[in-house]
Amino acid sequence: MTAVPAAAGTPGRRERTFQPNLFSVPFGLTGLADAWRAAGPAIGAPIAVSDVLFILAGAVWFVLLIGYLGQGLSALLADLRDPVLAPFVSLLPIVGMTLGAALAGVAFAAGRVLVVAFLLITLIFGGWLTGQWVVLELPHESMHPGYFLPTIAGGSLGAIAAADVRLHGAAVASLGVGVISWLILGPTVLSRLFFHQALPAPLLPTLAIEAAPPAVVGAAYFAVSHGALDVIAYGLGGYALMMLAMQSRFVPLYLRQRFSVGTWA
């Protein structure tokens, strides 16, 4: 049950049943649930579908969390040193934070506590992992679009979650983390994709993550600006359309891939 074999990460690493990229499954489910929730007032989509998806995402996340942490501290530390798998560890608190925001709709106090706790973990982990990448002196070709997850996705989704529980200042601060990290990591990852060898097959689905930053930053901007349709919103929308056009070139690559956990990217 792994999308990234040991050969794609640290040489000689033994594959385990629970690897951090498995958390892309509940991560994808929470994203789909959020989309249904947003579609409710816009087009009358049944809100019950969103509720079911959030419950399913929470159940999958909890089972994976128990299985992953049950492998011991040494497994976690090995993942944090792995240039391929380390970014996916951030999905543990990011999914928890999103589930907390969903819970706030029915139990506001409990949901708010979860959002605050997981937001702090997400931001601290994003900063720690950024420092880890500096210390390890990673080769440029080891980067992949999954490097967007800890800070760009974590910061932007943190802004949305904080706004959902009425913590405007925390939402703006978290959005700042997402935007500035995007400005730094975006060109670095594109440079790796442009000028180094192609990503290994198990990591090709992460190319879809390239389309995510303008969309998730845009959603976060709407959350903190109360849906303002201004020059920033239109600019992010235009860039999102360009990145979707870029994805059209990747369709033949995606079609040649066998379905795996990595497809959830």
DRENDO-1510 file (C-alpha; in Angstrom, 1 decimal, always signed):
<recs>
REC; n; res; u; v; w
REC; 1; MET; +0.0; +0.0; +0.0 .
REC; 2; THR; +2.4; +2.7; -1.2 .
REC; 3; ALA; +2.5; +5.1; -4.1 .
REC; 4; VAL; +6.3; +5.8; -3.7 .
REC; 5; PRO; +8.5; +2.7; -3.6 .
REC; 6; ALA; +11.7; +2.7; -1.6 .
REC; 7; ALA; +13.7; +3.1; -4.8 .
REC; 8; ALA; +12.1; +6.5; -5.3 .
REC; 9; GLY; +13.2; +7.7; -1.9 .
REC; 10; THR; +16.1; +6.8; +0.3 .
REC; 11; PRO; +18.1; +3.9; -1.4 .
REC; 12; GLY; +17.7; +0.6; +0.3 .
REC; 13; ARG; +14.7; +1.6; +2.4 .
REC; 14; ARG; +12.4; -1.2; +3.4 .
REC; 15; GLU; +8.8; -0.6; +2.3 .
REC; 16; ARG; +6.2; -0.4; +5.1 .
REC; 17; THR; +2.5; -0.9; +5.1 .
REC; 18; PHE; +1.8; +2.7; +6.2 .
REC; 19; GLN; +3.7; +5.4; +4.5 .
REC; 20; PRO; +2.9; +9.1; +4.9 .
REC; 21; ASN; +1.7; +9.5; +1.3 .
REC; 22; LEU; -1.3; +7.3; +2.2 .
REC; 23; PHE; -2.7; +10.4; +3.9 .
REC; 24; SER; -3.3; +11.8; +0.4 .
REC; 25; VAL; -6.5; +9.7; +0.5 .
REC; 26; PRO; -8.3; +11.5; +3.4 .
REC; 27; PHE; -6.7; +14.7; +2.1 .
REC; 28; GLY; -8.4; +14.2; -1.2 .
REC; 29; LEU; -11.7; +13.2; +0.5 .
REC; 30; THR; -11.7; +16.4; +2.6 .
REC; 31; GLY; -11.1; +18.5; -0.5 .
REC; 32; LEU; -14.0; +16.8; -2.3 .
REC; 33; ALA; -16.2; +17.3; +0.8 .
REC; 34; ASP; -15.3; +21.0; +0.9 .
REC; 35; ALA; -16.2; +21.3; -2.8 .
REC; 36; TRP; -19.6; +19.8; -2.1 .
REC; 37; ARG; -20.1; +22.1; +0.9 .
REC; 38; ALA; -19.2; +25.2; -1.3 .
REC; 39; ALA; -21.5; +24.0; -4.0 .
REC; 40; GLY; -24.5; +23.8; -1.7 .
REC; 41; PRO; -25.4; +27.5; -1.5 .
REC; 42; ALA; -24.1; +28.1; -5.0 .
REC; 43; ILE; -26.0; +25.5; -7.1 .
REC; 44; GLY; -28.1; +23.7; -4.5 .
REC; 45; ALA; -25.9; +20.6; -4.2 .
REC; 46; PRO; -27.2; +18.3; -1.4 .
REC; 47; ILE; -25.3; +19.1; +1.8 .
REC; 48; ALA; -25.7; +15.5; +3.0 .
REC; 49; VAL; -23.1; +14.4; +0.5 .
REC; 50; SER; -20.5; +16.8; +2.0 .
REC; 51; ASP; -21.3; +15.4; +5.5 .
REC; 52; VAL; -20.9; +11.8; +4.4 .
REC; 53; LEU; -17.6; +12.6; +2.7 .
REC; 54; PHE; -16.3; +14.4; +5.8 .
REC; 55; ILE; -17.2; +11.4; +8.0 .
REC; 56; LEU; -15.6; +9.0; +5.6 .
REC; 57; ALA; -12.4; +11.2; +5.5 .
REC; 58; GLY; -12.3; +11.3; +9.2 .
REC; 59; ALA; -12.6; +7.6; +9.5 .
REC; 60; VAL; -9.9; +6.9; +7.0 .
REC; 61; TRP; -7.6; +9.5; +8.5 .
REC; 62; PHE; -8.0; +8.0; +12.0 .
REC; 63; VAL; -7.3; +4.5; +10.9 .
REC; 64; LEU; -4.3; +5.6; +8.9 .
REC; 65; LEU; -3.1; +7.7; +11.9 .
REC; 66; ILE; -3.2; +4.8; +14.3 .
REC; 67; GLY; -1.5; +2.5; +11.8 .
REC; 68; TYR; +1.2; +5.0; +10.9 .
REC; 69; LEU; +2.1; +6.1; +14.4 .
REC; 70; GLY; +1.9; +2.5; +15.5 .
REC; 71; GLN; +5.0; +1.8; +13.4 .
REC; 72; GLY; +7.1; +3.7; +16.0 .
REC; 73; LEU; +9.2; +6.8; +16.3 .
REC; 74; SER; +12.0; +5.4; +14.2 .
REC; 75; ALA; +9.8; +5.1; +11.2 .
REC; 76; LEU; +8.6; +8.7; +11.6 .
REC; 77; LEU; +12.1; +10.0; +11.9 .
REC; 78; ALA; +13.2; +8.0; +8.8 .
REC; 79; ASP; +10.3; +9.6; +6.8 .
REC; 80; LEU; +11.3; +13.1; +8.0 .
REC; 81; ARG; +14.8; +12.4; +6.6 .
REC; 82; ASP; +13.5; +11.1; +3.3 .
REC; 83; PRO; +13.7; +13.6; +0.4 .
REC; 84; VAL; +10.6; +12.1; -1.3 .
REC; 85; LEU; +8.3; +11.2; +1.6 .
REC; 86; ALA; +9.0; +13.9; +4.1 .
REC; 87; PRO; +6.5; +16.5; +2.6 .
REC; 88; PHE; +3.7; +14.0; +2.9 .
REC; 89; VAL; +4.0; +13.8; +6.7 .
REC; 90; SER; +2.5; +17.3; +6.8 .
REC; 91; LEU; -0.8; +15.8; +5.6 .
REC; 92; LEU; -1.4; +14.4; +9.1 .
REC; 93; PRO; -2.0; +17.7; +10.7 .
REC; 94; ILE; -3.4; +19.4; +7.6 .
REC; 95; VAL; -6.2; +16.8; +7.3 .
REC; 96; GLY; -6.9; +17.1; +11.1 .
REC; 97; MET; -7.2; +20.9; +10.8 .
REC; 98; THR; -9.6; +20.6; +7.9 .
REC; 99; LEU; -11.7; +18.0; +9.8 .
REC; 100; GLY; -11.7; +20.4; +12.8 .
REC; 101; ALA; -13.2; +23.2; +10.6 .
REC; 102; ALA; -15.9; +20.8; +9.4 .
REC; 103; LEU; -16.7; +19.8; +13.0 .
REC; 104; ALA; -17.1; +23.4; +13.9 .
REC; 105; GLY; -20.3; +23.5; +11.9 .
REC; 106; VAL; -22.0; +21.2; +14.4 .
REC; 107; ALA; -19.8; +21.6; +17.5 .
REC; 108; PHE; -18.1; +25.0; +17.2 .
REC; 109; ALA; -16.1; +25.0; +20.4 .
REC; 110; ALA; -14.6; +21.5; +19.8 .
REC; 111; GLY; -14.0; +22.3; +16.2 .
REC; 112; ARG; -12.2; +25.5; +17.0 .
REC; 113; VAL; -9.9; +23.7; +19.5 .
REC; 114; LEU; -8.9; +21.2; +16.9 .
REC; 115; VAL; -8.3; +23.9; +14.3 .
REC; 116; VAL; -6.1; +25.8; +16.6 .
REC; 117; ALA; -4.1; +22.8; +17.7 .
REC; 118; PHE; -3.6; +21.3; +14.2 .
REC; 119; LEU; -2.9; +24.8; +12.7 .
REC; 120; LEU; -0.1; +25.3; +15.2 .
REC; 121; ILE; +1.3; +21.8; +14.4 .
REC; 122; THR; +1.1; +22.5; +10.7 .
REC; 123; LEU; +2.9; +25.8; +10.8 .
REC; 124; ILE; +5.6; +24.6; +13.2 .
REC; 125; PHE; +6.2; +21.5; +11.2 .
REC; 126; GLY; +6.3; +23.5; +8.0 .
REC; 127; GLY; +9.0; +25.7; +9.4 .
REC; 128; TRP; +10.9; +22.8; +10.9 .
REC; 129; LEU; +10.8; +20.8; +7.6 .
REC; 130; THR; +12.0; +23.9; +5.7 .
REC; 131; GLY; +15.0; +24.0; +8.1 .
REC; 132; GLN; +15.5; +20.3; +7.6 .
REC; 133; TRP; +15.8; +20.7; +3.9 .
REC; 134; VAL; +18.5; +23.4; +4.4 .
REC; 135; VAL; +20.5; +21.2; +6.8 .
REC; 136; LEU; +20.3; +18.1; +4.6 .
REC; 137; GLU; +21.6; +19.9; +1.5 .
REC; 138; LEU; +19.2; +18.1; -0.8 .
REC; 139; PRO; +20.0; +17.7; -4.5 .
REC; 140; HIS; +17.8; +19.8; -6.6 .
REC; 141; GLU; +16.5; +16.8; -8.6 .
REC; 142; SER; +15.0; +15.3; -5.4 .
REC; 143; MET; +12.3; +18.0; -5.3 .
REC; 144; HIS; +8.8; +17.3; -6.6 .
REC; 145; PRO; +5.5; +19.3; -6.4 .
REC; 146; GLY; +4.7; +17.5; -3.2 .
REC; 147; TYR; +7.1; +20.0; -1.6 .
REC; 148; PHE; +4.2; +22.5; -1.8 .
REC; 149; LEU; +2.2; +20.6; +0.8 .
REC; 150; PRO; +3.8; +21.6; +4.2 .
REC; 151; THR; +3.7; +25.3; +3.8 .
REC; 152; ILE; +1.8; +26.4; +0.7 .
REC; 153; ALA; -1.1; +24.0; +1.2 .
REC; 154; GLY; -0.7; +24.0; +5.0 .
REC; 155; GLY; -0.7; +27.8; +5.2 .
REC; 156; SER; -3.5; +28.4; +2.7 .
REC; 157; LEU; -5.8; +25.6; +4.1 .
REC; 158; GLY; -5.0; +26.9; +7.6 .
REC; 159; ALA; -6.3; +30.3; +6.6 .
REC; 160; ILE; -9.5; +28.8; +5.4 .
REC; 161; ALA; -9.9; +26.7; +8.6 .
REC; 162; ALA; -9.1; +29.7; +10.8 .
REC; 163; ALA; -11.6; +31.8; +9.0 .
REC; 164; ASP; -14.2; +29.1; +9.4 .
REC; 165; VAL; -13.8; +29.3; +13.2 .
REC; 166; ARG; -13.7; +33.2; +13.3 .
REC; 167; LEU; -10.0; +33.7; +13.9 .
REC; 168; HIS; -9.4; +36.4; +11.3 .
REC; 169; GLY; -5.9; +37.4; +12.5 .
REC; 170; ALA; -4.7; +33.8; +12.5 .
REC; 171; ALA; -6.3; +33.3; +9.1 .
REC; 172; VAL; -4.4; +36.3; +7.6 .
REC; 173; ALA; -1.1; +35.2; +9.2 .
REC; 174; SER; -1.5; +31.7; +7.9 .
REC; 175; LEU; -2.3; +33.0; +4.4 .
REC; 176; GLY; +0.9; +34.9; +4.5 .
REC; 177; VAL; +2.8; +31.7; +5.1 .
REC; 178; GLY; +1.1; +30.1; +2.1 .
REC; 179; VAL; +1.6; +33.0; -0.3 .
REC; 180; ILE; +5.3; +33.7; +0.6 .
REC; 181; SER; +6.1; +30.0; +0.6 .
REC; 182; TRP; +4.6; +29.8; -2.9 .
REC; 183; LEU; +6.7; +32.7; -4.1 .
REC; 184; ILE; +9.8; +30.9; -2.9 .
REC; 185; LEU; +9.0; +27.3; -3.7 .
REC; 186; GLY; +7.1; +27.7; -6.9 .
REC; 187; PRO; +10.0; +28.8; -9.1 .
REC; 188; THR; +12.3; +26.3; -7.4 .
REC; 189; VAL; +10.1; +23.3; -8.2 .
REC; 190; LEU; +9.4; +24.5; -11.7 .
REC; 191; SER; +13.2; +24.9; -12.3 .
REC; 192; ARG; +13.6; +21.3; -11.2 .
REC; 193; LEU; +10.9; +20.1; -13.5 .
REC; 194; PHE; +12.2; +22.2; -16.4 .
REC; 195; PHE; +15.9; +21.4; -16.3 .
REC; 196; HIS; +16.3; +18.0; -14.6 .
REC; 197; GLN; +15.3; +14.5; -15.6 .
REC; 198; ALA; +11.6; +13.6; -15.5 .
REC; 199; LEU; +10.0; +12.6; -12.3 .
REC; 200; PRO; +10.0; +8.8; -11.6 .
REC; 201; ALA; +6.7; +7.1; -12.6 .
REC; 202; PRO; +5.3; +6.8; -9.0 .
REC; 203; LEU; +5.7; +10.6; -8.6 .
REC; 204; LEU; +4.2; +11.7; -11.9 .
REC; 205; PRO; +0.7; +12.2; -10.3 .
REC; 206; THR; +2.2; +14.9; -8.2 .
REC; 207; LEU; +2.4; +17.1; -11.3 .
REC; 208; ALA; -1.3; +17.7; -10.7 .
REC; 209; ILE; -0.3; +19.6; -7.5 .
REC; 210; GLU; +1.2; +22.3; -9.8 .
REC; 211; ALA; -2.4; +23.5; -10.5 .
REC; 212; ALA; -3.3; +23.7; -6.8 .
REC; 213; PRO; -1.5; +26.8; -5.4 .
REC; 214; PRO; -3.5; +29.5; -7.3 .
REC; 215; ALA; -6.7; +27.7; -6.5 .
REC; 216; VAL; -6.1; +27.1; -2.8 .
REC; 217; VAL; -4.5; +30.5; -2.3 .
REC; 218; GLY; -7.5; +32.0; -4.1 .
REC; 219; ALA; -9.9; +30.2; -1.8 .
REC; 220; ALA; -8.0; +31.3; +1.2 .
REC; 221; TYR; -8.0; +34.9; -0.1 .
REC; 222; PHE; -11.8; +34.7; -0.4 .
REC; 223; ALA; -12.0; +33.4; +3.1 .
REC; 224; VAL; -10.1; +36.3; +4.7 .
REC; 225; SER; -11.6; +39.0; +2.3 .
REC; 226; HIS; -15.2; +37.8; +2.6 .
REC; 227; GLY; -15.4; +36.9; -1.1 .
REC; 228; ALA; -13.9; +40.1; -2.5 .
REC; 229; LEU; -13.8; +40.1; -6.3 .
REC; 230; ASP; -10.9; +42.4; -6.8 .
REC; 231; VAL; -7.6; +42.6; -8.8 .
REC; 232; ILE; -6.0; +40.0; -6.6 .
REC; 233; ALA; -8.8; +37.5; -7.0 .
REC; 234; TYR; -8.9; +38.0; -10.8 .
REC; 235; GLY; -5.1; +37.6; -11.0 .
REC; 236; LEU; -5.1; +34.4; -9.1 .
REC; 237; GLY; -8.0; +33.2; -11.3 .
REC; 238; GLY; -6.1; +33.9; -14.4 .
REC; 239; TYR; -3.0; +32.1; -13.2 .
REC; 240; ALA; -5.2; +29.1; -12.2 .
REC; 241; LEU; -6.5; +28.9; -15.7 .
REC; 242; MET; -3.0; +28.9; -17.1 .
REC; 243; MET; -1.9; +26.1; -14.8 .
REC; 244; LEU; -5.0; +24.1; -15.8 .
REC; 245; ALA; -4.0; +24.6; -19.4 .
REC; 246; MET; -0.5; +23.3; -18.5 .
REC; 247; GLN; -2.2; +20.2; -17.0 .
REC; 248; SER; -3.7; +19.4; -20.4 .
REC; 249; ARG; -0.2; +18.6; -21.6 .
REC; 250; PHE; +0.2; +16.0; -18.8 .
REC; 251; VAL; -3.0; +14.1; -19.6 .
REC; 252; PRO; -1.1; +11.5; -21.8 .
REC; 253; LEU; +1.3; +10.9; -18.9 .
REC; 254; TYR; -1.5; +10.4; -16.5 .
REC; 255; LEU; -3.3; +8.0; -18.8 .
REC; 256; ARG; -0.2; +5.8; -19.0 .
REC; 257; GLN; -0.1; +5.5; -15.2 .
REC; 258; ARG; -1.6; +2.6; -13.3 .
REC; 259; PHE; -3.9; +3.6; -10.5 .
REC; 260; SER; -2.2; +3.9; -7.1 .
REC; 261; VAL; -2.4; +5.8; -3.9 .
REC; 262; GLY; -0.3; +8.5; -5.7 .
REC; 263; THR; -3.2; +9.1; -8.0 .
REC; 264; TRP; -5.0; +10.8; -5.2 .
REC; 265; ALA; -2.7; +13.7; -5.7 .
</recs>
